[in-house]
Amino acid sequence: MAELAEATGARVMPLYRATNERGLMAIGVAAWEESLEGVEALLSWGPPPAAGVPRTASFHGAWDYLPRPAHEGADVVLAGTSFAEQLGSYANLEGRVQFLRPALDVEPPRRHGWEVLSELAAYLGLPFSYAGVGAIQRELAAAHPELAAVAAPPAPEPPPQPVLLGAARP
């Protein structure tokens, strides 16, 4: 790989398993390689941790938009939404925040991630009542200044489309 990069004038850089890991690492949350022994309940949002589901977990929930062999032993599997169905943001490989506008509607019974988290929190008696993903982004930005860009999404209207005018169209 390094030889190919050198021959073409490119550089080799590590790729993270998911772009959101950049944001998680920035706030000190991502520790996927570390052992999770001692964890009693685990909710895997997407693929399970690289370290695996700990032996100490008496409950393993999987929430993913893909059926994965690693989820076969989960106590419950929730159908998630793909990036094409989500309104939200992510940190790209350059570390810049980018925003998502859903290209597809979420088909019931599936729901937006923030709605599912709100219901799980309510069931567990935890305070997590948000009116939408924007409220979550604003709170995240306030708590972690390094992710302040998530509180400044672009306008909801798409920008005007360019129009080509030429000799054929006076």
JOFEN-V289323 format. One record per pair of residues at least 12 apart in sequence whose ideal C-beta (glycine too) atoms are under 8 Angstrom apart, sorted by the first residue. I is the first residue (numbers start at 1). J is the second residue. Records with the same first field share a line. If there is no record, write none. Layout:
BEGIN
I = J  J
END
This chain:
BEGIN
13 = 93
15 = 93
16 = 93
17 = 32  47  50
18 = 46
19 = 90  91  92  93
20 = 90  91
22 = 91  92  93  95
23 = 90  91  97  147
26 = 91  95  144  146  147
27 = 144  146  147
32 = 49  50  51
33 = 50  51
34 = 51
35 = 51  54
36 = 49  51  52  53  54  56  57
37 = 54  55  56
38 = 54  56
39 = 54  56  57
40 = 56  57  58  59
41 = 57  58  59  60  61
42 = 54  57  59  60  61
43 = 60  61  62  63  120
44 = 60  61  62  63  64  71  74
45 = 63  64  80  113
46 = 63  64  80
47 = 64  68  70
48 = 60  62  68  70  71
53 = 73
59 = 75
60 = 73  74  75
61 = 74  75  76  77  78
62 = 74  76  77  78
63 = 77  78  80  116
64 = 77  78  80
65 = 79  80  81  82
78 = 116
79 = 109  110
80 = 110  113
81 = 106  110  111  112  113
82 = 104
83 = 100
84 = 102  103  104
85 = 102  103  104  105  106  110  112
86 = 100  102  112  113
87 = 100  101  102  112  133
88 = 100  113  133  137
89 = 137  149  150  153
91 = 147
96 = 149
97 = 147  149  150
99 = 153  154
101 = 156
112 = 133
113 = 133
114 = 130  132  133  136
118 = 130
134 = 153
137 = 150  151  153
138 = 151
END
